[in-house]
């Protein structure tokens, strides 16, 4: 049997979770005995779409047997998915549901499906962590991902389901990278420098953006206030062992949410479908886990 070849399209190298996705795919490919090529879109949805379509439209002998993509933009690239299905290339979407999977799957001769953590439940965990740290409410500096991101939207939706009314959000935007959050928080701090601002907690939709906020506090805030800002609890998300979880253990972050990688699971499922004709459900959820346990979080003392 010809060795199966897969293309894994990820968002950026500047994000620890994306690096974890790539590592998980490489480990799975070695265990499965398949080839995998990993490409990055440098946080540009047009670049990502172009890269994927180029692979689909290449000479038949050069085409991958399957494409696994973590989409950047507002959609899960339905046109590219249809082109892949037409070319008999397997198609899997990571970190969101592919709404078109059922429709395209009716005529597809290759697998088409999606695998993601339950992002809404991720948001609910973030709200529970916030309530544990601020039982009396307070002011939260909230750093969201890109406005077009389904991941960002679903995490926000879940969080708002459970966030109490006495928690007040100041919302900034980032692009899932430390540098983007750093720049955003720096600009906000400089804008607010003439005002007496109190923030009780930083809530970032991923760990590296939380670390970007911390870096901004270290470098922009001066005088005796700096030490106070550096005691503000920071909640992140993704919980990669060598970064997010390590940052919690080191005290740089207060808490995170462990989001298991899905690239390895998608690669395994697609390989089984192509080799053995295994039937794959349209969407598979993986479960997020708070870190540390929410019961272990110490409430922040209310303002005097």
N, C-alpha and C positions, 0 to 999 in steps of 0.2 A: 504493500500500500504506500502511495506517495505521502511523504511527510506533510502534515497540515501546516499552513502558514497563516498567521493572524497579524492584523494591524491594530494597535491600541493607540487611540488618539486622546491625549490628555490636555489639560488647560495650560499649565505653566510649570516650569521647573522651580519657580520661586515660591513654592507652597509645599509645606511638609506633607500634607495629606496626598497631594498629587505624586510626590516622590514615593510615598508609601504604596499608592496604587501601582506605580511602575514596578516597585520591588516585589509586590505580591504577584503581579502578572509574570515576572521573570521566574520566580520560584515555581509557580504553577506550570509554566511552559516546560521547565526542566523535568518536573515530575511526570508530566503528560507525554513528553517526547515530541513536542511540537515547536515550531519556530515562531518567535514573536518579534515584531518590530514596533518600537514605541516612539511616537512623535509628539511634539508639543506645539500648541498654537500661539504661544506667547500672549495669552489673554486677548486674542483677537478672533471673534467668531467668523469673520470673513476668511481669515487665514485658515481656520479650522475646516470650514466648509470646502474651501478650495483644495486643501490637502486630501480630504477624504474623497472628494469627487475625482481627483487625479488618480487615486488608487483604484477606484471603481472603473474608470474609463481607460485604464492602461491596457496593454496587450493581454489577451487571455492568459498567456503563460506566466505573466508577471503579477496577475491579480492575487490578492490574498483569498484564502478560503472563507475568512470571516473578518469582520470589522467590529471592534468594540470601542465605543466613543463616549466620553463624558462631555456633553455639549456645553458650550459657553453661553450661547445667546438665549433668546426668549423661547425658542422652539427646540425640539429634538431632531432637527434636520430631516423633516419628512421627505423632501425631494431627494436628498442623498440616500435615504433609506429605501425609497421606491427604486432608485437606480441600482442600488445594491441587490435588492430582491430580483429585479429584472435580469441582472447579471449572474444570478444564482450564487451570490455571496451572502453568507450569514451576517446578521446584523444584531448587535446588542447595545443597549443604552445604559449608562451608569448614572447613578445619583438622582434619577428622576424616572417617572413613568412615561413610556412611549405610548401615547394615546392611540396611535395609528396601528399598533401591533396586531390587534384583532382583525382589523379590516385587511391589512396587507397580508396577514398570515393565512387568509382564506385561499389565496392563490400561490403563495410562496412555496418554493421547493427547497428552501433552506430555512434554518431557524431564524425567527425574529422575536425579540423579547427585551425586557429591561430588568435590571437589578439595582436596588437602592436600599439604603436605610430608610426607615420611616421618618422623614424629615419633620413632619408635623409633631411626632412624638419627641424628636430632638428639641423642638421649641418648647414643648410642655416641660421637659426636664430643665431647660434653662430657666423657665418661670419658677419651678419648684426650688431650684438653687437660689434664685433671687429672693424668694419669700423666706427661705431659711436664713439667709444672711441679713435681710432687712425685714424682720417680723413686724416692725412698726412703720414700714414704708420708708420712702426717701427719694433722693434724686439719682438717676442712673444715666451715665454717659453710654449710649447705645451705638455700637459700630456695626452697621449692616453691610452685607455684601452688595454687589451691583444690583441696581433696580430691576434689571431684566432677568436676573437669575431666579429660576424656579426654586432652587435650594434656599436662597435667601427669603423668598416669598413664603415658602412653606414653613420654614423655621420661625418666621415672624408670626404667621397665622397661629401656629401651635402655642407660641409664647403668649400671645395676646388672649388666648382662651382662658389662661389661668393667672395672668398677672393682675394683682389687686389694684384697685383704683387709687390707692395711696402711694403708688410707685409712679414717679414722674420721669418720663424719658426725654433726653436731649439726643436727637438722632444725627449721626454722621454717617458718611458712606466710605467704604473701602473697596478694593478689588481683590480680596482674598490674600493679599500680600502684606508683609510687615511694613514695607516702605509706604504703601498706599495709606495704611492707617496712621502711620507716623506723620505723614504730611498733612492728613486731614485733622488730626488732633493738634498738631503744631499750629495750624491756621486758626483753629477754634480757640486755642489758648491765647494767642496773640490778639484775637478779636475781643476776647473777654477780659483782657488784662486790666482794664480800667474798672471792672466790676468785681464785687466780692461774690465769688461763685463757690458753692459747696456741692461737691459730688460725693455721694456715699458709696457708689459702686460703678465699676466699668463692666459692661456686658458686651462682648465681642462675638460675632457669629462664627469666628474660628480663632484658633489659638494664636496664630502668627499676628493677626490684627490686634489681639490683646497685648502681645509683646510690643507691637508698634506703639500702642498707647503708652505703655510703661516707659519705653524709650523716650517718647515725647515729654513725659513728666520729668524724667531725669535731666533732659537737656534744655528744656524751655523754662520750667519753673525755677525760680531763684530764691535765695534767702531762707528763712526758717520755714516757709510754707512748703518748700520742696520735700522735706522729710514727711510732712503730713500727707502730701499727695502720694508719696510712695508707699504709704500704708493702706491706701484705698484697695479693697478687694477687687480682683479682676477675674471674671469668668470667661473662659474661652470655649472652644468646641473643636472636635475631631479626635483629640486624645491619642495622637500617635505615640507609641511607647518611648521613642528616643527624644521627642520634643514635648508635646503637650503634657503627657504624664510626668516626664522628667521635670518640666517647669513647675508643675504643681508640687512635686516632692521637694524641689529647691526653694519653694516659696515665692517664685516669680509670678505664678498664677495661683489663685485660690481654689479654683475648681475647673473642670472641663467635662465634656461629654465624649465618651469613646464612641466613635463612628467606625465600625469595622470596614476595611477595604472591601470592595466588591469586584474589582477587576479579576481576581483569581477565581472567584465563584463563577463569574460570567464566562471566563475562558474554559473552565472545567465543564460547565453546562453545554457550551457550544461544541466542544470537542466530542462529548458523549453523543450529542445529537447528530453530528456529521459522521461519526464512526459507527454508531450503533442504532441510529434512528430513534434515539430516546426522545420522548415527548416532553416539551418544555412549556410550562405555564407562561402566560403573557407577561406577568410581572412577579418578581420575588422580592419580598421585604427581608431585610436584616434588622436586628434589634439594637438600638443605642443603649448605652449604659452610663450612668453618672459616675464621675470619678473626682474625689472620693465619694463614698456613700453620703447621701444628702444628710442623714442623721448625724454625721460627723462634722458638719459645717458649724462653726461658732458664729452666733449672731453678732453683727457689728453694733457697737454701742451708739445709741441715738445722739444727735447733736445736743450740746449743752444749752 
